[in-house]
């Protein structure tokens, strides 16, 4: 499997965002006050992708990024996917739905990038990473549980979805790069014994 050039993926997305029309801000976004406070406090900046990309590229160029940094980012994006999916699916106004969908798509791209980086570094998740994922999930529930309930997502559904997504990401890391089929090579040239 050919290595993915993530900087090219993110640059293409940045070009696409420049020509994509903005959400219909004029129509307003009537958010429930609890949900609005939760969105404001959620510790996952939507798409400061330009700065992140530059720093990630710098770290990759200078040396391999620390596995703890990449795994922490993976956990953060797994939780962000659950949160912004709840916001996208539970909000009633089109502006909130569109913004949440865009942030969700960005988190999906970053999650794929993190999986690829961990796979290339041959890093396996340990019990410590699972414990960190559990603690961070608890933190999201403690800080944003009311908002998630208002959006129609019970805490158990959020936890189940986040854990399943985390385990799928770890499975993709474990599988490693797939082997590309190539031309069949004979051990001995034809005509030789």
C-alpha positions as CSV (number, residue, x, y, z in Angstrom):
1,X,0.0,0.0,0.0
2,X,1.5,3.3,-1.0
3,X,2.1,5.8,1.8
4,X,-0.5,8.6,2.0
5,X,0.9,12.1,1.7
6,X,-1.2,13.6,4.5
7,X,0.2,17.1,3.9
8,X,-1.2,16.9,0.3
9,X,-4.6,15.7,1.6
10,X,-4.8,18.6,4.1
11,X,-3.6,21.1,1.5
12,X,-6.3,19.9,-1.0
13,X,-8.9,20.3,1.8
14,X,-7.7,23.8,2.6
15,X,-8.0,24.7,-1.1
16,X,-11.5,23.2,-1.2
17,X,-12.5,25.1,1.9
18,X,-11.5,28.4,0.3
19,X,-14.0,28.0,-2.5
20,X,-16.7,26.3,-0.5
21,X,-19.5,28.7,0.5
22,X,-19.8,29.7,4.1
23,X,-22.7,28.4,6.2
24,X,-25.9,30.6,6.1
25,X,-24.8,32.6,9.1
26,X,-27.5,35.2,8.5
27,X,-30.3,32.8,9.5
28,X,-28.8,32.4,13.0
29,X,-28.1,29.3,15.0
30,X,-30.6,28.8,17.8
31,X,-28.7,26.5,20.1
32,X,-29.9,25.3,23.5
33,X,-27.9,27.3,26.1
34,X,-26.5,24.1,27.6
35,X,-25.3,22.9,24.2
36,X,-23.9,26.4,23.4
37,X,-21.8,26.4,26.6
38,X,-20.6,22.8,25.9
39,X,-19.6,23.7,22.3
40,X,-17.7,26.7,23.6
41,X,-15.8,24.6,26.2
42,X,-15.1,21.5,24.2
43,X,-11.3,21.2,24.1
44,X,-11.0,20.2,20.5
45,X,-10.4,23.3,18.3
46,X,-12.3,22.9,15.1
47,X,-9.9,23.4,12.2
48,X,-6.7,25.2,13.1
49,X,-5.4,22.8,10.6
50,X,-2.9,25.2,9.0
51,X,-1.0,25.6,12.3
52,X,-1.3,22.0,13.3
53,X,-0.2,20.8,9.9
54,X,2.9,23.1,9.9
55,X,3.9,21.9,13.4
56,X,3.2,18.3,12.6
57,X,5.3,18.6,9.4
58,X,8.1,20.3,11.4
59,X,8.1,17.5,14.0
60,X,8.0,14.8,11.4
61,X,10.9,16.4,9.5
62,X,13.0,17.0,12.6
63,X,12.3,13.6,14.2
64,X,9.5,11.2,14.6
65,X,6.7,12.6,16.7
66,X,6.4,11.0,20.1
67,X,4.0,8.1,20.2
68,X,2.3,9.7,23.2
69,X,1.5,12.8,21.2
70,X,0.1,10.9,18.3
71,X,-1.9,8.5,20.5
72,X,-3.3,11.5,22.5
73,X,-4.4,13.1,19.3
74,X,-6.0,9.9,18.2
75,X,-8.0,9.7,21.4
76,X,-8.9,13.4,21.2
77,X,-10.2,12.9,17.6
78,X,-12.2,9.8,18.5
79,X,-14.0,11.7,21.2
80,X,-14.4,14.7,19.0
81,X,-16.1,12.5,16.4
82,X,-18.6,11.3,18.9
83,X,-19.3,14.8,20.2
84,X,-19.6,16.5,16.8
85,X,-21.7,13.7,15.4
86,X,-24.1,14.2,18.3
87,X,-24.2,17.9,17.6
88,X,-24.7,17.3,13.8
89,X,-27.4,14.8,14.3
90,X,-29.1,16.4,17.3
91,X,-29.2,20.1,16.4
92,X,-32.3,21.4,14.8
93,X,-31.0,24.4,12.9
94,X,-29.2,24.0,9.5
95,X,-26.3,26.3,10.4
96,X,-25.3,24.2,13.5
97,X,-25.8,21.0,11.5
98,X,-23.5,22.2,8.7
99,X,-20.8,23.5,11.0
100,X,-20.8,20.3,13.0
101,X,-20.7,18.2,9.8
102,X,-17.6,20.2,8.6
103,X,-15.8,19.8,12.0
104,X,-16.8,16.1,12.0
105,X,-15.3,15.6,8.5
106,X,-12.0,17.3,9.6
107,X,-11.8,15.0,12.6
108,X,-12.3,12.0,10.4
109,X,-9.4,13.0,8.2
110,X,-7.1,13.7,11.2
111,X,-8.1,10.3,12.7
112,X,-7.0,8.5,9.5
113,X,-3.8,10.5,9.6
114,X,-3.0,9.5,13.2
115,X,-3.8,5.8,12.4
116,X,-1.4,6.0,9.5
117,X,1.4,7.6,11.6
118,X,1.1,5.1,14.4
119,X,1.1,2.2,11.8
120,X,4.3,3.5,10.2
121,X,5.9,3.8,13.6
122,X,4.7,0.3,14.4
123,X,3.2,1.5,17.7
124,X,0.8,-0.8,19.5
125,X,-1.7,0.5,22.1
126,X,-1.0,-0.6,25.6
127,X,-3.3,-0.9,28.6
128,X,-2.1,2.6,29.5
129,X,-3.6,4.1,26.3
130,X,-6.9,2.3,27.0
131,X,-6.9,3.7,30.5
132,X,-6.2,7.2,29.1
133,X,-9.1,6.8,26.6
134,X,-11.4,5.8,29.4
135,X,-10.3,8.8,31.6
136,X,-10.7,11.3,28.7
137,X,-14.1,9.8,27.9
138,X,-15.2,10.3,31.5
139,X,-13.9,13.9,31.3
140,X,-16.1,14.6,28.2
141,X,-19.1,13.0,30.0
142,X,-18.5,15.1,33.1
143,X,-18.2,18.3,31.2
144,X,-20.6,17.8,28.4
145,X,-23.0,15.0,29.5
146,X,-26.0,17.4,29.9
147,X,-25.5,18.8,26.4
148,X,-25.1,15.3,24.9
149,X,-28.4,14.3,26.6
150,X,-30.1,17.5,25.1
151,X,-28.8,16.5,21.7
152,X,-30.4,13.0,22.2
153,X,-27.3,11.0,23.0
154,X,-27.4,9.1,26.3
155,X,-24.0,8.8,28.1
156,X,-23.9,5.0,27.5
157,X,-24.4,5.5,23.8
158,X,-21.6,8.0,23.6
159,X,-19.3,5.8,25.6
160,X,-20.1,2.7,23.5
161,X,-19.6,4.6,20.2
162,X,-16.4,6.2,21.3
163,X,-14.9,2.9,22.6
164,X,-15.9,1.0,19.4
165,X,-14.3,3.8,17.2
166,X,-11.2,3.7,19.4
167,X,-10.9,-0.1,19.0
168,X,-11.5,0.1,15.3
169,X,-8.7,2.6,15.0
170,X,-6.4,0.4,17.1
171,X,-7.3,-2.6,14.9
172,X,-6.3,-0.5,11.8
173,X,-3.0,0.3,13.4
174,X,-2.3,-3.3,14.3
175,X,-3.1,-4.6,10.8
176,X,-0.3,-2.4,9.5
177,X,0.1,-1.5,5.8
178,X,-1.4,-4.0,3.5
179,X,0.8,-5.7,1.0
180,X,0.4,-4.4,-2.5
181,X,0.1,-7.2,-5.1
182,X,2.9,-6.9,-7.6
183,X,4.3,-8.9,-10.4
184,X,5.0,-12.5,-9.6
185,X,8.7,-13.2,-9.4
186,X,10.1,-16.6,-10.3
187,X,12.8,-18.0,-8.1
188,X,14.6,-19.3,-11.1
189,X,14.7,-17.9,-14.6
190,X,12.9,-20.2,-17.2
191,X,15.1,-22.7,-18.9
192,X,17.4,-23.2,-15.9
193,X,17.2,-26.4,-13.9
